Amino acid sequence: MLAVAVTLTRGADPHFSPQFFIAVAVGALGQVLATAALLVAMRRAGFAVATVMQQSSLPFAAIGGWALFGDRLSGVATAGILLTTVGLAILTWPRPGQFRGASPGIALGLGSGMAFAVALNGFRQAGLALEPHHPIYAGIVGVCVAQALQTIGLISLLLLAQPGALAAVMRGWRASLGAGFFGAAASACWFGALTLAPAGAVRAVGVVEAPIAAAAGRRLFKESLTVRQLAGGALAAAGVAMTALG
C-alpha cells in the first residue's frame, strides 16, 4: 500500500520532523489504550454500556481539537456533532438495569472515549506535519508508521508477558490477512480525512456506518429495530449530514 501511494503521488514533499513522530506516537498509543479500555469496559459493564460510553469520543475529539489546536467548526457542523452524539446515545442506550453496578465499566468506557479523541487529534496533527497538501499520501504513511510502532510495542509486551499468545498469533497469520488489509485501508482513509478536516467533524461523519449497518442488518438478516433505535439512527444520520454540509 505504501509503495503504491509513493509511486502514484506526484509532488509530495514529506517532512519527517520530530513533530510528526511525536504526534503519530501519541496517536498510536492513544488508540491502543482506547481499545484496551473499551475491551475491559465491555467485560466489566457489558457491551451495551461500554459502547454508549465510548461514543463520548465524538464530543471529546471536537473539544480537544478546538482547545489544543484551534480547530474551528461552523455552527452547522457543531450542531451536527451534538445531534450525532445524541442519536448515537439513543441508538446504543442499554436496557433498564444494565447500568446497575457498572461504575468501573462506565469510567473505563469514558476513558476509552477520551483516549480515542487523543488518538484522532494526534493522527490529524501527524498528517498536517507530514504533508498537508497530499492527504491520502500522508494518511497511508501515517498508518504505516503508527502500525509499525504499535506492532513493535505489542510484540515486545507479548514477549515479556505471554510468549505463548504471540506464537499462536504467528501461526494464524493467513487468516488475518484480509481483515488486516481492509483495516489498514480504512485507517488510511481516516488518516487522510483527518488531514483535511478537524477530528470532531471526521469522527461525526464516520458515524454514518451505524445507521447503514442497522439498515443492512434489517435487510440481510431480518433483524428488527425498535422505535427508539429507528429514532436514534435517524438523528445520527441527520447529524452526519449536517456535519458534512457544515
C-alpha positions in Angstrom: 0.0 0.0 0.0 2.8 2.4 0.9 4.7 1.6 -2.3 1.6 2.3 -4.4 1.0 5.6 -2.6 4.6 6.7 -3.1 4.5 5.7 -6.8 1.2 7.4 -7.6 1.7 10.6 -5.6 3.4 13.3 -7.6 5.0 16.3 -6.0 4.7 15.1 -2.4 7.3 16.7 -0.1 7.1 14.8 3.2 8.6 16.3 6.3 9.6 13.6 8.8 10.0 16.1 11.6 10.0 15.5 15.4 6.5 17.0 15.4 5.3 14.2 13.1 6.9 11.4 15.0 5.6 12.7 18.4 2.1 13.2 17.1 1.9 9.8 15.4 3.3 8.1 18.5 0.8 9.9 20.8 -2.0 8.8 18.4 -0.8 5.2 18.2 -0.5 5.0 22.0 -3.9 6.6 22.4 -5.5 4.1 20.0 -4.0 1.1 21.8 -5.1 2.4 25.3 -8.6 3.3 24.0 -9.1 -0.2 22.6 -7.8 -1.9 25.7 -10.0 0.3 27.9 -13.0 -0.5 25.7 -12.5 -4.2 25.9 -12.1 -4.2 29.7 -15.2 -1.9 30.0 -17.2 -4.5 27.9 -16.1 -7.2 30.3 -16.9 -5.1 33.4 -20.1 -3.4 32.3 -21.3 -5.3 29.3 -21.2 -4.5 25.6 -24.1 -2.0 25.6 -22.9 0.1 28.5 -19.3 0.2 27.2 -20.5 1.1 23.7 -22.6 4.0 24.8 -19.9 5.4 27.0 -17.3 5.1 24.2 -19.4 7.4 22.0 -18.0 10.2 24.1 -15.1 10.2 21.8 -17.1 12.3 19.4 -17.6 15.4 21.5 -14.2 14.9 23.2 -12.5 14.9 19.8 -14.2 18.1 18.8 -13.4 19.8 22.2 -9.8 18.6 22.1 -9.2 19.9 18.6 -10.6 23.3 19.4 -8.9 23.7 22.8 -5.5 22.3 21.9 -5.0 23.1 18.2 -7.5 25.8 17.4 -9.6 23.8 15.0 -12.7 25.8 14.1 -16.1 24.3 13.3 -19.1 26.1 11.8 -22.3 26.4 13.7 -24.0 23.9 11.5 -21.1 21.4 12.0 -21.1 21.9 15.7 -24.9 21.3 15.8 -24.4 18.2 13.7 -21.8 16.8 16.1 -24.2 17.3 19.0 -27.1 15.8 17.1 -25.0 12.8 16.1 -23.9 12.3 19.7 -27.5 12.3 20.9 -28.5 10.0 18.2 -25.8 7.5 19.0 -26.6 7.6 22.7 -30.3 6.8 21.9 -29.3 4.1 19.4 -26.9 2.3 21.8 -28.6 3.1 25.1 -28.6 -0.1 27.3 -31.8 -1.7 28.7 -33.1 -0.7 32.1 -31.0 -2.2 34.9 -27.8 -2.6 32.8 -26.2 0.4 34.5 -26.6 -1.2 37.9 -23.1 -2.0 39.4 -21.4 -0.8 36.2 -19.5 2.1 37.6 -16.0 0.8 36.8 -17.1 -0.1 33.3 -18.6 3.3 32.8 -15.4 5.0 33.9 -13.4 2.8 31.6 -15.8 3.5 28.7 -15.4 7.2 29.2 -11.6 6.8 29.4 -11.8 4.9 26.1 -13.7 7.8 24.5 -11.1 10.3 25.7 -8.2 8.1 24.5 -9.8 7.7 21.1 -10.2 11.5 21.0 -6.5 11.9 21.7 -5.7 9.4 19.0 -7.8 11.2 16.4 -6.2 14.6 17.1 -2.8 13.1 17.3 -3.2 11.5 13.9 -4.6 14.8 12.5 -1.5 16.7 13.7 0.8 14.0 12.3 -0.8 14.3 8.8 -0.6 18.1 8.8 3.0 17.9 9.9 4.0 15.4 7.3 2.3 16.6 4.1 -0.9 18.6 4.3 -1.2 19.0 0.5 -1.4 15.3 -0.2 -3.8 13.9 2.5 -4.1 10.4 1.1 -0.3 10.0 0.9 0.1 11.5 4.4 -2.6 9.1 5.6 -1.0 6.0 4.2 2.4 7.0 5.5 1.0 7.8 8.9 -0.8 4.5 9.1 2.3 2.6 8.3 4.4 4.4 10.9 1.6 4.2 13.6 1.1 0.5 12.9 4.8 -0.2 13.0 5.1 1.5 16.4 2.0 -0.4 17.7 3.4 -3.7 16.3 6.8 -3.3 17.9 5.2 -2.3 21.2 2.7 -5.1 21.3 5.2 -7.8 20.2 7.6 -6.6 23.0 4.8 -6.7 25.5 3.7 -10.2 24.5 7.3 -11.5 24.5 7.6 -10.4 28.1 4.1 -11.3 29.4 2.6 -14.0 27.2 5.1 -15.6 24.6 2.6 -18.4 24.0 0.0 -16.0 22.8 2.5 -14.4 20.4 3.2 -17.9 18.9 -0.5 -18.5 18.4 -0.8 -15.2 16.6 2.1 -16.0 14.3 0.6 -19.4 13.5 -2.7 -17.8 12.4 -1.3 -15.1 10.2 -3.0 -16.2 7.0 -6.5 -15.9 8.5 -5.8 -12.3 9.5 -4.5 -11.0 6.1 -7.9 -10.0 4.7 -9.1 -8.3 7.8 -5.7 -6.7 8.3 -5.6 -5.3 4.8 -9.1 -3.8 4.9 -8.5 -2.5 8.4 -5.3 -0.7 7.2 -7.2 0.7 4.2 -9.9 2.0 6.4 -7.3 3.6 8.7 -5.6 5.2 5.7 -8.9 6.8 4.8 -9.4 8.0 8.4 -5.9 9.5 8.4 -6.4 11.2 5.0 -9.8 12.6 6.2 -8.2 13.9 9.4 -5.6 15.8 7.4 -8.5 17.6 5.6 -10.8 18.3 8.5 -11.0 18.7 12.3 -11.1 15.4 14.3 -14.7 16.1 15.6 -16.1 16.5 12.2 -14.3 13.5 10.8 -15.5 11.3 13.7 -19.1 12.5 13.3 -19.2 11.8 9.5 -17.6 8.4 10.2 -20.6 7.5 12.3 -22.6 7.1 9.1 -21.6 3.4 9.4 -24.1 3.0 12.3 -27.4 3.7 10.5 -26.1 1.9 7.4 -25.2 -1.2 9.4 -28.6 -1.1 11.0 -30.3 -0.9 7.6 -28.2 -3.7 6.2 -28.9 -5.9 9.2 -32.6 -5.4 8.7 -32.5 -6.2 5.0 -29.9 -9.0 5.0 -30.6 -10.7 8.3 -34.2 -9.7 9.0 -33.1 -8.0 12.2 -35.9 -6.0 13.8 -35.4 -2.4 15.1 -37.3 -0.8 17.9 -38.8 2.7 17.6 -36.1 4.0 19.8 -33.4 2.6 17.6 -35.0 4.0 14.5 -35.3 7.4 16.1 -31.6 7.3 17.2 -30.4 6.2 13.8 -32.4 8.9 12.1 -30.9 11.6 14.4 -27.4 10.2 13.9 -27.9 10.2 10.1 -29.2 13.8 10.2 -26.3 14.9 12.4 -23.8 13.3 10.0 -25.4 15.2 7.1 -25.3 18.5 8.9 -21.6 17.9 9.9 -20.7 17.1 6.3 -22.5 20.1 4.9 -21.2 22.4 7.6 
